[in-house]
Amino acid sequence: MVAYITFSSEVNMNKPYKLTKNGGKTICVIGGGNVGTQIAGVCALHGHKVKLYTSTPELFDGTIQIVGDTTEQSGYASNIFVTNDIEQAVFGCEYVFVTYPALMFQTLAESLYPVIDSEAIIGFFPGTGGVEFFFKPFIEKGVTLFGLQRVPSVARLIERGKSVRVSGLRDRLYLGSIPTQKSNEISSFLSLLFGIPCESLPNYLSVTLTPSNSILHTSRLYSLFNDYYPSKKYDQNFLFYENWSQEASELLLQCDEELQKICKELKEMDLRGVKSLKIHYESETVNQLTSKIRSIRSLHELKSPMLKDEFGWTPDFSSRYFSTDFPLGLGLIEEFAQLLVVNTPTIHTIMDWYRNITKDVKKVDLQSFDIHTINDIYNFYHQ
């Protein structure tokens, strides 16, 4: 039995699990990577009709194996329809689950908008990176958007199109939606789907400002590579979490504190759901945070985004850890800080380093989405 799914007693774990004739909802999962493969399998195992949209449908045969914390504990999902045709993928779907990185949101929105039903519910795993801005026309069309603060677990492909390993299941999920009145309905559905309590947040901004990868990945990468220059080579690929450094913890806590200052400035928004990392990791000090992150077994053996050549290792700036989490993660938080005139020196230092070293000037320009004042923020997120 997969560690996080409760199967009915009639399921034979040695054979593919067949969908029932009246098997639940019709769900499209966009993205055939780690998280997308996991979610497609979970949905099918729970009797939903699943359509998976991926650029590599030839790698899938309609069956996905999900492996829990041990290889002996595995479950098989079948009857998954796989396609690279976006219209075919979303046609007739009640839910569309997006697992793409934020860097792909604009392109996805352009291809999805003409074919999406106005009654559809689109969810993002996770929902950070400016989802609500890239998909603003969908809101105006009547589509419901939701996003999770964090993905349900760690997911890593064993074989693309075939199997995925899942570990580190969260105790609780937190969800925001636009419009906000839809969040309870969606939270109830996801609670049953993942077997994890899912709580509704009072607004989507509580998702956008989540102190997750946007400050976690960026703090660590800055601590690792702030001495980098174009001809520099490193003699190894660093373990990203297992050898987490004191410097990274110090930066992370500083970014977290600056983020909380942004939240406090938005006095008319209920942002209690944007919990400090001191609470999330149960760590008040740099030493405690370092020990905590190093101890997370599901993140062990994960290496840094780096490339190797005959002379050594260099940062892989094309990795989503860089190309997404800086401009569309930490950069968006910096945009809110600038609009609210909140001093965030650590965030600014990290972002300046990224822009200088990569020459990447992408950002979510709040003004281009008619967000010019604090009242514009309130009006947008009170939908």
Secondary structure, DSSP 8 states (H G I E B T S, - for coil): --TT----TT--TTS-B---TT-S-EEEEE--SHHHHHHHHHHHHTT-EEEEE-S-GGG--S-EEEE-SSTTSEEEE---EEES-HHHHHTT-SEEEE---GGGHHHHHHHHGGG--TT-EEEESS--SSHHHHTHHHHHHT-EEEEESS-SSEEEEEETTTEEEEE---S-EEEEEESGGGHHHHHHHHHHHHTS-EEE-SSTHHHHT-SSHHHHHHHHHHHHHTT--TT--BSS--BTTTT--HHHHHHHHHHHHHHHHHHHH-TTS--TTS--HHHHTT--SHHHHHHHHHT-GGGTT-B-SEEEETTEEEE-TTSHHHHTIIIIIIHHHHHHHHHHT---HHHHHHHHHHHHHH-------GGGGT--SHHHHHHHHT-
